Amino acid sequence: MGLQDIRNLSLEELVQYVRSVDENPYRATQVFEWLYKRGAGRFEAMENLPLGLRERLKKNWALSNPVVVSQAVSHDGTIKFLFELNDKERVETVLIPAASRKTVCVSTQAGCKFGCRFCASGIGGWRRDLSCAEILGQILHVKNITPGGLLSHIVFMGTGEPLDNYDNLLKVIRILNAPQGLHIAARRITISTCGLIPKIKQLAQEGLQLELAISLHGSNQETRTVLMPVNKKYPLDDLVRACRDYIRATKRQITFEYILIKDLTCTPRAAAELGQLLKGMLCKVNLIPYNKVEEFLYEPPSRRDIMTFQERLKALGVHATVRMPRGRDVAAACGQLRHSASF
Ligand code: SAH
């Protein structure tokens, strides 16, 4: 078996390790800062560590960086990266720059189990969970190539289902949060889920001020099941109840993502159902016009139908914004990320 990657350790675990080799615990903080604040990709670069410790680290731990196989820049400035991992699995990551923020959209699994009928990520099936180190590796690579090294927001909306890789996800989030780590506040980190109810309940107990986004997409049990097979296991009404409980427990607003598909989800009836479902809830709705994926037959609605849908929701007291696609020309928009992409 190869060595474990050092980026799979929390700060506490790193302290334990440093103690176990009879070094002063503050060395753990130094290593952590090298890894995350300064984005060091090699132990040799950790100059203020004693040579002996650097050598020991190298003997005990791997420090591997995902390799960029290709990258594509959209005309709107969005950059899509295709990374290859040690076992040749491939994942995509997207940097979405805007005037006031730099957002990285991160993958949490190679492939996806959930097979939503509009999403490219599920087409090749599920391959495996990504390790904590592999998730952080994506973020650190993007940070290192970003001028000033400042990333403001992280969204777990790439390939895979973040809550299906729960332990690694939470470990990553704590490293992102840590002042000695990347120091990105939980409020700037979004987890998007297809609706794994037990994990939503667990997340509510973590005491983190995260942004939670729920991929809703269907306004009734039948439509949601057609679009998202996971809705058979975790039905819509139970999901919405779990969301209400989550809001009560965390005092945080939830975002519902709702894909707009011509004649299916973008109808007057759907707007009325959605309004009823979300009535009185501390939430907002992100309307995502369907991005075309070749394998599926759906079509996006017209601009006018999109606006009408938004107006109807507004009239029902539901705050909704339309999310304009970014990076569509390089297949980096929502739902276009694939497990084994070629550019
Ligand atoms: N598994 C998580 C994370 C993926 S996030 C989840 O389901 O939330 C990706 C977001 O893009 C989700 O809201 C997803 O439903 C949406 N999406 C997927 N395919 C899309 C498509 N073709 N067009 C627009 N949005 C899509």
Residues whose N, C-alpha, C, O or C-beta is under 5 A from the ligand:
A	BS01	SAH	F118 C119 A120 F156 M157 G158 G160 E161 P162 S192 T193 C194 S215 E257 I259 I288 P289 Y290 N291 V293 C334 G335
